[in-house]
Amino acid sequence: MPDKTPPLPKPVTEVWKPELVRLPQLTFARLAFRKFAHGLVKFISWLFLRVTIEGLENLPQRGPCLIVINHLGDADVPALISSLPFTPDALGKIELYDLPILGRLMDWYGIIWLHRGRPDKRALRAALDGLAEGRIIVIAPEGRYSLSGALEEGANGAAFIAYKSSAPILPITLTGTENENVYGHMKKFRRAPVHIRVGKMFRLAEQASARREAMNEGTSRIMAALADLLPEKYRGE
């Protein structure tokens, strides 16, 4: 019998730091740090992960583009960033800002900080401004690590951004980045196998229906695009 236990509610950010939410300026110093960070992440990923990737031909040469990913564990971002030929912008939970060292490194890189589960208009506006500038932005529609290892229900933020910006959406999926897999291999001094699959870009067609219905339909299409790239056990409902 399949497990019918309802999933735990999605997290709601307890801290409120709107003054930190902005579209990072691409200064010379930030671009230089991103280049350094890209190389560092590549090295770290090579040490601990054995990444294979398919669909590289689907990556855009330039933005604007909204990359949507599934979210399995701590290794998602290192695996993804190390495999991309560019350094994208990304939305990240504001709680990471307070982590020693890592929070500051992420802020220097330039993260669009996001208050999860709360109406964060500043974060949405920052993402829209970034796409208007032709940037490539990464977002995880699930809003947290999957608790089951399979796709969870997506929030409407990605669909809202895609509709408002008219930017194309690029689905990218990761498998093997679950914490138990990655850290389990590390304990044995082995590199964890990780697979990345890049799908084809698509756009959300304009909807004549009510706004909430349009957002729900857009989110369903985004999550279906991710599910199509995943092995069956990762697809969820």
Residue pairs with C-beta under 8 A, 6 or more apart in sequence:
7 147
7 148
7 152
7 153
8 147
10 116
10 117
10 143
10 144
10 155
11 116
11 117
11 143
11 144
12 116
12 117
12 118
13 93
13 94
13 95
13 114
13 115
13 116
13 117
13 118
15 94
15 95
15 98
15 115
16 115
16 118
17 94
17 97
17 113
17 115
18 115
18 120
18 122
20 94
20 97
20 107
20 113
21 94
21 112
21 113
21 114
21 115
21 120
21 122
21 123
21 126
22 112
22 122
22 126
23 89
23 112
23 126
23 127
23 129
23 130
23 133
24 30
24 89
24 109
24 110
24 111
24 112
25 110
26 110
30 108
30 109
30 110
33 108
33 109
34 87
34 109
34 110
35 87
37 87
37 105
37 109
38 81
38 82
38 87
41 78
41 81
41 82
42 82
44 78
44 82
45 51
45 75
45 78
45 79
45 82
45 83
46 82
47 191
48 75
48 182
48 185
48 186
48 191
48 192
49 75
49 78
49 79
49 82
49 182
49 191
49 192
49 193
49 194
50 191
50 192
50 193
50 194
51 79
51 82
51 83
51 194
51 195
51 196
52 193
52 194
52 195
52 196
53 83
53 195
53 196
53 197
53 198
54 195
54 196
54 197
54 198
55 197
55 198
55 199
55 200
56 198
58 170
58 198
58 199
58 200
58 201
59 84
59 85
59 170
59 198
60 136
60 168
60 170
60 201
62 134
62 136
63 131
63 133
63 134
63 135
63 136
63 137
63 167
64 130
64 131
64 132
64 133
64 134
64 135
64 136
64 137
64 165
64 167
64 168
65 131
65 136
65 137
65 167
65 168
65 169
65 170
65 201
66 127
66 131
66 137
66 139
66 158
66 161
66 162
66 165
66 167
66 168
66 169
66 170
67 88
67 136
67 137
67 138
67 139
67 169
67 170
67 171
67 172
68 138
68 139
68 140
68 141
68 158
68 169
68 170
68 171
68 172
68 222
68 225
68 226
69 76
69 80
69 138
69 139
69 140
69 171
69 172
69 173
69 174
69 226
70 76
70 140
70 142
70 146
70 151
70 173
70 174
70 226
70 230
70 234
71 140
71 142
71 143
71 144
71 145
71 146
72 145
72 146
72 149
72 174
72 175
72 177
72 178
73 145
73 177
73 178
73 179
73 181
73 182
74 177
74 179
74 182
75 177
75 179
75 182
75 192
75 194
76 140
76 174
76 177
77 90
79 174
79 177
79 194
79 196
80 138
80 172
80 174
80 196
81 87
81 88
83 196
86 136
87 109
88 135
88 136
88 137
88 138
89 110
89 111
89 112
89 130
89 135
89 136
89 137
89 138
90 111
90 112
90 137
90 138
90 139
91 111
91 112
91 113
91 114
91 123
91 127
91 137
91 138
91 139
91 140
91 157
92 106
92 111
92 112
92 113
92 114
93 113
93 114
93 115
93 116
94 113
94 114
94 115
94 116
96 102
96 103
96 106
96 111
97 103
97 106
97 107
97 113
112 123
112 126
112 127
112 130
112 137
113 123
114 120
114 123
115 123
116 143
116 144
117 143
124 157
124 160
124 161
124 164
127 137
127 139
127 161
127 165
128 161
128 164
128 165
130 137
131 137
131 161
131 165
131 167
132 165
137 161
139 157
139 158
139 161
141 154
141 155
141 157
141 158
141 159
141 219
141 222
141 223
141 226
142 151
142 152
142 153
142 154
142 155
143 154
143 155
143 157
144 152
145 179
146 152
146 236
148 236
149 178
149 233
149 234
150 233
150 234
150 235
150 236
151 223
151 226
151 227
151 230
151 234
151 235
151 236
151 237
152 236
153 223
153 237
154 219
154 222
154 223
155 219
156 215
156 216
156 218
156 219
158 169
158 218
158 219
158 222
159 204
159 214
159 215
159 216
159 217
159 218
159 219
159 221
159 222
160 215
160 218
161 167
162 169
162 203
162 204
162 218
162 222
163 204
163 206
163 207
163 214
163 215
163 218
166 203
167 203
168 201
168 202
168 203
169 201
169 202
169 203
169 204
169 222
169 225
170 198
170 199
170 200
170 201
171 198
171 199
171 222
171 225
171 226
171 228
171 229
172 196
172 197
172 198
172 199
172 229
173 196
173 197
173 199
173 226
173 229
173 230
173 234
174 194
174 195
174 196
175 194
175 195
175 197
175 230
175 231
175 234
176 182
176 192
176 193
176 194
176 195
177 192
177 194
181 192
182 192
182 194
184 192
185 191
185 192
186 192
197 229
197 230
199 225
199 226
199 228
199 229
202 221
202 225
204 218
204 221
204 222
207 213
207 214
207 217
207 218
209 217
227 235
227 236
